[in-house]
Amino acid sequence: MRAVVLGDEHTVYTFRLLGFEGRVVNENEDVLSIIKELSLEEGVGAVLITSDLVDRVREDFEKMRMKMRKPMLIEIPSLKEMK
């Protein structure tokens, strides 16, 4: 199983150093579409998404989280938030 991190460049690059796959998501990109794309990929078991991205689509994210069996959607703090 693979875990993929979605977030700002600092968070994604840090997780990549730890062996995770990751994708930097810009402000103009649709977070929900990216999650749906990842859910169709073979072997993706978890998607870790930074809180700032989740905040942009909170209501739809929670609905998606409840409906989707796979991959597991996990909200994480971004490195920016931890400073």
Summary of the structure (lengths in Angstrom):
residues: 83
radius of gyration: 11.8
end to end distance: 30.9
largest distance: 35.1
contacts: 237
relative contact order: 0.25
helix: 42%
strand: 27%
